[in-house]
Amino acid sequence: VLKVVNVDLNVDQNTYDHHTDYYEITQQRTLEDGSIADRLLVVRRGEPFDVTITFDRPFIDGKDGVKLVFDVGPSSRESKGTRVSMLLSDKDQPKQWGASTLGMQGDLLHIRVFTPPTCFVAKWLLHLDTVLCKSATESKTFRYTHKQPIYVIFNPWCPDDQVYLSDAHSRLEFVLNDHGRLYRGTGRQISCKPWNFGQFEDFVLDCCMSLLDQSGLNWQSRGNPVLIARKISAIVNSSDDDGILVGNWSGDYSGGTSPMAWVGSVAILGEFWKTKKPVKFGQCWVFSAVVTSVARALGLPARSVTNFSSAHDCDGSITIDCHWKPDGTPLEEYNQDSVWNFHVWNETWMSRPDLPSGYGGWQAIDATPQETSDGIYCAGPASVEALKNGLTHLPYDGAFIFAEVNADRVNWIQKPDGGWCNTKQAHSIGKFISTKAPGQDRRIDITQQYKFPEGSTQERTAVWRAIKEMGTRADIYEASDMTFDLVDHNDTMVGKPFDVKMKISNQSSEERTVKMTLTVQVVYYTGVVACVIKKEAHSVKCKPKADGEVKMKVTVNDYLNKLVDMCIIKMSCMARVVETNQFFCESDDFRLIKPDIMVKAPSVVKTDEAYEVEAAFTNPLNRSLTRCDFTIEGASVQKLLHFKHA
């Protein structure tokens, strides 16, 4: 019987052809014990790869038979697609498994293997069966099992793959870039946080494959990017399946790492892979960054997206309902909905054959555990194009994500007699939706991909369509001859005083008396109030067809010891026009600016040699800072580095 002596997976050429030579497992590397690790093959489905087989004697065509068997999973079966058997053939069957002979050279046989563009994303084992046919009824078989698996991942370069991305620059960014930027802050003060996605680090692909294996996703779904993206949004959080990250918005991060301290996904995934336990702690941008790392590792084009003034609709009404006392004090027992200063989720690129035509492309998914979907903390994928048009009934979780970007905010104000009046802010949700530009370290605004221009007929139509399909309330409009406008704060540095200004305009022909309460609060980025800084009541008279202004001064001593993560300040005004008994409620927020960290590093460094990096910032406060800690993560820096400032 012809016996296989060796199988060469031609890692160099195949990984170059498949754009997978970035994965560290495909390169020669030294393990911690000093041994040399085997080089592993990572291929993208739908693209052929070449294999060289060495036999113990020359292959005799017509006498010797060679069968390739690929299997995956604990109990592979051909009926389930988890085992594939094929004989060498002279021709390729399009979009199917297959193998053909390229040529023979002594004891060597060169073959080409074809995988379908719907192949399961997994670690496949390769077996080679050689058969000696002695007669029409008698044969002998020898089996060779290759000791290392072949990793098969999505293929954005293949037009027949559901994740095909035609633009080369986009593929470089959303598949191959292992560094990026996350955007945080407020809509008027957007800051970026550099992030090391690290999807090519040596253990990351094994970690991601293991997550899919343990996710409960059946094998028939392992080739479907829609279902895999949805599962990724579930397994990155630990709320119901012991996934990667534990969420924590309490401000107390004892027993773990503050979400603000992470600077990359590698340390998070490394700790999870090592301990097999959820990592403490994450908030939305950390969940999103890890999703980007996992998706890109599996070949799924992905990016992190930030929505400023992001709504959290708890009851599916597609409105954000806020309840207030007449003096501007919130009625917390009524308030379930909230507006986050920003929220970070993800988009993954794919066609959607499960939806009507035209709704492929970017799909929103969200791993931050906010609300359950089908009993699991996950969200999406929801077609961004469908969201823009208000088609909230299409799968998955369209109503919830639509509300995040385009819900109306309704302020319900309790009257002295116990009744209610309301005011509506129709264009206060979903601002400056941001992501990193392909190939550039700059922010691009993609708000127009999620919604038509605010106030346009198309935008209002989309809102009404969404409410008609999935919402629960009728619209509310109320005529008014007074307008109120909180003045923006865009450039207040932490440690500096600021003013809260409310501009008033009386558009009527009569004098108006306005009684108002101005309130300044410290809030977490989720919109949850940490404490009240200052509160003042004012009474002003506004002449006919005239403008006025109310101002409240806030000193550094008023707020400095009350700040929490992100240094976000919320301003609000509750006003009542005495003559007409009309109520108004307006709120806005801004982020106190922190100094930038300036980094100096050499332009060229040598492997295995130490080098110096300088990180510095200027303290803007009139007091000394204590317990300063610099955190560093980078490509090939396996351990998260902490440097405490003296």
Number of C-alpha atoms within 10 A of each C-alpha: 16 22 19 21 13 15 19 12 19 15 21 14 13 21 22 12 15 17 17 23 20 17 22 19 22 20 18 12 15 11 9 8 6 8 9 11 14 13 17 20 24 24 26 29 29 26 19 19 23 19 18 18 17 19 18 13 14 15 20 11 9 8 11 15 18 20 15 19 18 22 21 20 14 7 9 15 13 11 8 11 15 19 17 18 15 16 14 17 13 11 10 16 14 12 17 14 19 23 25 19 16 13 11 16 10 10 14 20 18 16 18 18 18 20 22 20 25 19 23 23 24 25 23 19 18 19 17 22 20 21 19 19 16 12 7 6 6 8 11 12 15 14 17 16 16 15 10 14 18 18 20 22 26 30 27 27 21 17 13 15 25 24 26 21 23 12 10 10 12 18 20 14 21 28 25 19 20 23 17 26 22 22 24 23 22 26 22 16 16 19 17 16 13 13 20 23 26 29 31 24 21 17 17 24 24 18 19 21 20 14 20 20 16 12 17 10 14 9 19 12 13 18 21 19 25 24 15 21 27 20 23 25 29 30 24 29 28 21 21 14 16 17 22 28 26 21 21 16 17 7 12 10 14 9 8 13 15 17 21 14 14 20 21 26 25 29 21 22 26 18 16 18 20 10 10 14 15 22 24 21 24 27 22 23 25 27 28 29 28 30 32 29 31 27 27 27 29 24 26 28 27 29 27 28 26 30 28 28 28 27 32 26 24 18 15 17 20 28 27 26 22 21 21 21 16 21 18 22 13 15 14 10 7 12 14 14 17 20 24 20 30 26 28 26 24 28 28 27 25 26 21 21 12 11 13 10 9 12 20 21 19 22 25 27 30 32 31 28 22 15 17 14 14 10 8 16 22 28 30 27 31 32 31 23 18 25 28 23 21 30 24 28 16 18 16 22 23 25 26 25 26 28 30 26 25 31 28 23 23 19 21 24 26 19 15 9 6 8 9 15 14 20 19 21 15 18 15 20 22 27 23 19 25 22 24 23 16 17 13 10 13 12 18 14 16 17 18 12 14 20 25 18 13 16 11 11 11 16 18 19 15 23 27 18 17 26 24 15 14 19 19 12 12 10 10 11 10 9 7 13 13 18 12 18 15 19 13 14 18 16 13 15 15 20 19 16 15 17 13 19 19 21 14 19 19 22 18 14 11 13 15 21 17 20 17 24 19 24 21 23 22 25 24 23 25 19 22 15 13 15 15 16 20 17 16 13 15 13 13 15 13 19 17 14 14 14 15 14 14 16 13 18 12 17 15 13 12 13 22 16 9 15 19 16 13 18 20 21 27 20 22 20 25 22 24 19 18 12 11 11 12 18 23 24 24 18 15 19 25 22 26 23 21 17 13 10 12 10 10 11 11 9 5 6 11 7 6 6 6 8 11 9 9 10 11 12 11 10 13 15 13 7 8 7 10 9 7 9 12 13 12 16 20 20 15 12 13 14 13 15 12 12 10 10 10 7
